[in-house]
Amino acid sequence: MNATAVPPDLPAATTPAVALDDGPAPAAAPDQRIAALRLRIDEIDNAIIRLWQERAAISQEVGATRVASGGTRLVLSREREILDRFRTALGADGTQLALLILRAGRGRL
């Protein structure tokens, strides 16, 4: 898998529960449309939280295994790969997001 590929086991971001490209909503239904869109946002947020927690736990296990086998707690080249991947995909905000994600898995430096 290349650095920018989305793992196949992640839910498809292009298949929202609420169709987002239906064109303009009928004038009588904006509140319903907003409610449906907010529901989808909540679903996405829940998935992000679940994945964040899973990733942090896996990262902590990697670090503990590395230290237990005599390695260092951090591998800076690996962190650089992750920062680069997020920056390439998301721009400057991606770098900030990656820093938060990395800290969740390894703790503060």
N, C-alpha and C positions, 0 to 999 in steps of 0.2 A: 504494500500500500504506500503511495507517495504521501508526502507531508500534508498536502491539502485535501486529500481524499476523505470523504465522510465514511466512517465505518459502516458496513452494511447492516449491522444490528441496531443502529439508531433509527428511531421513527423518521419517516420521510417528512422533511419540512415542507415539501411541495404538495402535501396532501392534507390540507387543513380540514378540520371537522366542519368548518363554516366556509363556504365558497367566498373568496375575497374578491373575485373578478366578475361578479354578476352584473356590473354596470350600476347605474344609480338605483338606489332603493326607492320603492314607491313612497310618495310623500306621507302617506298615512302610517308608515312602519319604521320611521327612524329609531324610535325607542327600542323596538324589537331587534332591529339590526345591531344597534349598539350593544344590547344585552347579549346577543349571540356572539359578537366579536369579543366582548369582555370574557365570556365563558371560554372561548378558545384561548385567549391570553392566559387565563387562569390554568388551563390544561397545560399550556406550554411552560408556564412558571413551575408547576408541579413536577414536570418532567426535568426541567433544569435543576431544581432542588434535589431530586432523586439522583440524577447523574452526578451532580456536584458531590454529594455525600459518598456515592459509590467510588468516584475517582479519588477523593481524599483518603478513603480507607485503603484503596489499592496502593496509592502512593506511599502511605505510611508503612504498609507491609513491605514494599520494595526497599524503603530506607532502612527499616529494621533488619531485613534480610541481608542487605549490603553491609551494615555495621557488624552484624553477628558473624559475618564471614571475613571480617578484617578490613573491609572497605571503608570509604569515607561516607559521611552522612549525605553529602551532596555530590552530584556530578554536574558541574557547571556547563559542560558542553551539551548535556541533555536539556538543561533548563534553557540554554540559548536556542536550541532547536524548537522548543515549545514557544518561546517568546517570538521567534521569527515566524513560526506558523500562524500564530494568532495575529501578529502585525500584518502579515501578508493578506490574510483573509479579511481582517476587520479594520485595518488602519491603526492609528494611534490609540483608539479606544481598545483595540485588541491587545495591545501591549499591557495596558492597565488591567484588563480582565485576566490575562495570563498571569500577571504578578499576583493577583488575588487567588487564583486557582492554585498556583504553585505554593503560596503560603499556606493554604488550607491543607495541603498534603504534607508539607515538611515542617511547618511552623515558621515563626519569624527567624530571620537570620541573626 
